Amino acid sequence: MCDYIEFKSDPVHSRREREKARQLRKTAWWQAQLQKGVCHYCGRQVGAANLTMDHVIPVARGGRSIKGNCVPCCKECNNQKRALTPAEQILNKLFTDSPNI
């Protein structure tokens, strides 16, 4: 089993999608998401000032900056998630939380 995940990001794609994310942060939709004050991943109420935009499918992994892929996230969850896809997060959780058999 591999101890790391190797991927190459496209700098042109990343630059374009990060610019779209900056524009999306200025929209009323995103401001409404922040005002809820709830982290998408852990569900904790952390307040709007403590939330950042996170891409469910990371931009570095081919994700896009669209409403369906951008969620509010607390710093702890954002650091824990890194550049993992949802499937990788589930597998990571299964292998780290399961008791030793």
C-alpha positions as CSV (number, residue, x, y, z in Angstrom):
1,M,0.0,0.0,0.0
2,C,1.2,3.5,-0.8
3,D,1.9,5.9,2.0
4,Y,1.4,9.0,-0.1
5,I,-0.8,10.3,-2.9
6,E,0.9,11.5,-5.9
7,F,-0.8,14.0,-8.2
8,K,0.2,16.8,-10.6
9,S,-1.9,19.9,-10.6
10,D,-2.4,22.0,-13.7
11,P,-1.2,25.6,-12.8
12,V,-3.4,27.2,-15.5
13,H,-6.5,25.4,-14.1
14,S,-5.6,26.3,-10.5
15,R,-5.1,29.9,-11.3
16,R,-8.4,30.2,-13.2
17,E,-10.4,28.4,-10.5
18,R,-8.9,30.4,-7.7
19,E,-9.9,33.6,-9.5
20,K,-13.4,32.3,-9.9
21,A,-13.4,31.5,-6.1
22,R,-12.4,35.1,-5.3
23,Q,-15.4,36.3,-7.4
24,L,-17.7,33.7,-5.7
25,R,-16.7,35.0,-2.3
26,K,-18.1,38.4,-3.2
27,T,-21.6,37.0,-4.0
28,A,-24.7,37.3,-1.8
29,W,-24.9,33.4,-1.9
30,W,-21.5,33.0,-0.3
31,Q,-22.2,35.7,2.3
32,A,-25.4,33.9,3.3
33,Q,-23.4,30.6,3.7
34,L,-21.0,32.4,6.0
35,Q,-23.7,34.0,8.1
36,K,-25.0,30.5,9.0
37,G,-21.7,30.1,10.9
38,V,-21.7,26.3,10.6
39,C,-18.7,24.2,9.3
40,H,-19.7,21.9,6.5
41,Y,-17.5,19.0,7.8
42,C,-17.8,19.0,11.6
43,G,-21.2,20.7,11.9
44,R,-19.9,23.0,14.7
45,Q,-21.2,26.5,15.1
46,V,-18.0,28.5,14.8
47,G,-19.3,31.9,13.6
48,A,-18.9,33.6,10.2
49,A,-15.5,35.1,11.0
50,N,-14.0,31.7,11.6
51,L,-15.1,30.1,8.4
52,T,-13.2,29.9,5.1
53,M,-14.1,28.6,1.6
54,D,-13.2,25.1,1.0
55,H,-13.5,23.1,-2.3
56,V,-15.0,19.6,-1.6
57,I,-13.1,18.4,-4.7
58,P,-9.8,20.3,-4.3
59,V,-8.8,22.6,-7.2
60,A,-5.4,20.9,-7.2
61,R,-7.2,17.7,-7.9
62,G,-9.4,19.1,-10.8
63,G,-12.2,20.6,-8.7
64,R,-14.0,23.7,-9.9
65,S,-15.1,26.9,-8.2
66,I,-18.9,26.4,-8.4
67,K,-21.6,26.6,-5.8
68,G,-21.9,22.9,-5.6
69,N,-18.2,22.4,-4.8
70,C,-17.6,25.3,-2.4
71,V,-18.5,25.0,1.3
72,P,-17.8,26.9,4.5
73,C,-15.2,25.2,6.6
74,C,-13.5,25.9,9.9
75,K,-9.7,26.1,10.1
76,E,-9.3,22.8,11.9
77,C,-11.3,20.8,9.3
78,N,-9.6,22.6,6.4
79,N,-6.2,21.7,7.8
80,Q,-7.2,18.1,8.4
81,K,-8.8,17.7,4.9
82,R,-5.7,19.1,2.9
83,A,-6.1,18.0,-0.8
84,L,-8.1,14.9,-0.1
85,T,-11.2,14.0,-2.1
86,P,-14.4,12.9,-0.3
87,A,-13.6,9.2,-1.1
88,E,-10.1,9.5,0.3
89,Q,-11.5,11.2,3.4
90,I,-13.8,8.2,4.0
91,L,-11.0,5.7,3.5
92,N,-8.7,7.6,5.7
93,K,-11.3,7.7,8.5
94,L,-12.0,4.0,8.1
95,F,-8.4,3.0,8.4
96,T,-7.5,5.4,11.3
97,D,-10.6,5.0,13.4
98,S,-11.0,1.2,13.1
99,P,-9.9,-0.9,16.1
100,N,-6.8,-3.1,15.6
101,I,-8.1,-6.6,14.7
